Amino acid sequence: MSSQLEELCPDILCLQECLKADVYDTSGFLAEKLGMEVLFVPSRKKVRVVEGKTLASYSGLSILTRCDVEGQWLHRLPGVEQD
C-alpha cells in the first residue's frame, strides 16, 4: 500500500481503523515510508492477537500530512463501550 500511495504523492491522507500497540503502528509506518507527519486519535482499546502475540492495542483515526502541524485537539463523540 505504501508504494501505491508514494506514486499518488498526496499532501494529506485520512485513515480509519489504524492499529497502534507496543511495536505495531500502522499509521506511523505509513507516515515514515511517505515522509509525512502523523496525528493519531485512539477510538477504542482492545486486547487482540497479532502474529500470535496477545496485545493491548488501540484502533483509531489518523491524519497523515506533509503540512506543518501547529496543534491538535480532540472532540469525543458518543459511543458504545461494548463496540
GURO-335856 format. One record per residue (C-alpha): residue number from 1; residue in three letters; x, y, z. Coordinates in Angstrom, 3 decimals, always signed. Layout:
{atom NUM, Ala, {X, Y, Z}};
...
//
This chain:
{atom 1, Met, {+0.000, +0.000, +0.000}};
{atom 2, Ser, {+2.804, +2.445, +0.798}};
{atom 3, Ser, {+4.307, +2.097, -2.692}};
{atom 4, Gln, {+0.929, +2.845, -4.314}};
{atom 5, Leu, {+0.476, +5.879, -2.063}};
{atom 6, Glu, {+4.001, +7.073, -2.916}};
{atom 7, Glu, {+3.003, +7.144, -6.587}};
{atom 8, Leu, {-0.017, +9.334, -5.779}};
{atom 9, Cys, {+2.142, +11.719, -3.685}};
{atom 10, Pro, {-0.751, +13.013, -1.521}};
{atom 11, Asp, {-0.373, +16.040, +0.751}};
{atom 12, Ile, {-2.983, +14.724, +3.206}};
{atom 13, Leu, {-4.288, +11.223, +3.958}};
{atom 14, Cys, {-7.191, +10.404, +6.291}};
{atom 15, Leu, {-7.120, +6.857, +7.665}};
{atom 16, Gln, {-9.520, +4.828, +9.766}};
{atom 17, Glu, {-9.132, +1.593, +11.731}};
{atom 18, Cys, {-5.445, +2.329, +12.422}};
{atom 19, Leu, {-3.818, -0.128, +14.827}};
{atom 20, Lys, {-1.438, +1.105, +17.494}};
{atom 21, Ala, {+0.227, -1.191, +20.030}};
{atom 22, Asp, {+3.697, -1.717, +21.522}};
{atom 23, Val, {+5.551, -2.477, +18.290}};
{atom 24, Tyr, {+2.699, -2.058, +15.790}};
{atom 25, Asp, {+1.715, +1.344, +14.441}};
{atom 26, Thr, {+0.065, +1.209, +11.027}};
{atom 27, Ser, {-0.279, +4.962, +10.508}};
{atom 28, Gly, {+3.205, +5.627, +11.908}};
{atom 29, Phe, {+4.644, +3.073, +9.495}};
{atom 30, Leu, {+2.925, +4.706, +6.518}};
{atom 31, Ala, {+3.927, +8.196, +7.641}};
{atom 32, Glu, {+7.581, +7.172, +7.877}};
{atom 33, Lys, {+7.511, +5.498, +4.442}};
{atom 34, Leu, {+5.848, +8.554, +2.872}};
{atom 35, Gly, {+7.845, +11.239, +4.722}};
{atom 36, Met, {+4.726, +12.639, +6.377}};
{atom 37, Glu, {+3.733, +13.735, +9.870}};
{atom 38, Val, {+1.076, +11.696, +11.642}};
{atom 39, Leu, {-1.715, +12.679, +14.016}};
{atom 40, Phe, {-3.389, +9.703, +15.721}};
{atom 41, Val, {-6.537, +9.721, +17.854}};
{atom 42, Pro, {-7.375, +6.466, +19.647}};
{atom 43, Ser, {-11.001, +5.401, +19.491}};
{atom 44, Arg, {-11.108, +2.193, +21.464}};
{atom 45, Lys, {-8.800, -0.001, +23.474}};
{atom 46, Lys, {-8.931, -3.678, +22.697}};
{atom 47, Val, {-6.965, -6.819, +23.506}};
{atom 48, Arg, {-6.242, -8.656, +20.261}};
{atom 49, Val, {-3.916, -11.323, +18.886}};
{atom 50, Val, {-1.471, -10.113, +16.225}};
{atom 51, Glu, {+1.056, -12.533, +14.714}};
{atom 52, Gly, {+0.437, -14.952, +17.600}};
{atom 53, Lys, {+1.026, -12.299, +20.312}};
{atom 54, Thr, {-1.692, -11.052, +22.670}};
{atom 55, Leu, {-1.535, -7.258, +22.747}};
{atom 56, Ala, {-3.335, -4.393, +24.424}};
{atom 57, Ser, {-3.897, -2.090, +21.475}};
{atom 58, Tyr, {-5.839, +0.887, +20.240}};
{atom 59, Ser, {-7.663, +1.377, +16.992}};
{atom 60, Gly, {-8.458, +4.855, +15.837}};
{atom 61, Leu, {-8.226, +7.568, +13.226}};
{atom 62, Ser, {-5.104, +9.145, +11.739}};
{atom 63, Ile, {-4.294, +12.084, +9.548}};
{atom 64, Leu, {-1.015, +11.992, +7.625}};
{atom 65, Thr, {+0.189, +15.296, +6.235}};
{atom 66, Arg, {+3.106, +16.992, +4.530}};
{atom 67, Cys, {+1.954, +20.313, +6.022}};
{atom 68, Asp, {+3.339, +21.788, +9.237}};
{atom 69, Val, {+1.202, +20.784, +12.218}};
{atom 70, Glu, {+0.555, +23.617, +14.648}};
{atom 71, Gly, {-1.710, +21.756, +17.032}};
{atom 72, Gln, {-4.194, +19.005, +17.589}};
{atom 73, Trp, {-7.453, +18.786, +19.511}};
{atom 74, Leu, {-9.998, +16.083, +20.119}};
{atom 75, His, {-13.776, +16.280, +20.286}};
{atom 76, Arg, {-15.164, +12.995, +21.634}};
{atom 77, Leu, {-18.407, +11.754, +20.120}};
{atom 78, Pro, {-20.836, +9.489, +21.953}};
{atom 79, Gly, {-20.150, +5.817, +21.507}};
{atom 80, Val, {-20.945, +2.366, +22.830}};
{atom 81, Glu, {-18.272, +0.990, +25.126}};
{atom 82, Gln, {-19.068, -2.626, +24.119}};
{atom 83, Asp, {-18.237, -1.838, +20.476}};
//
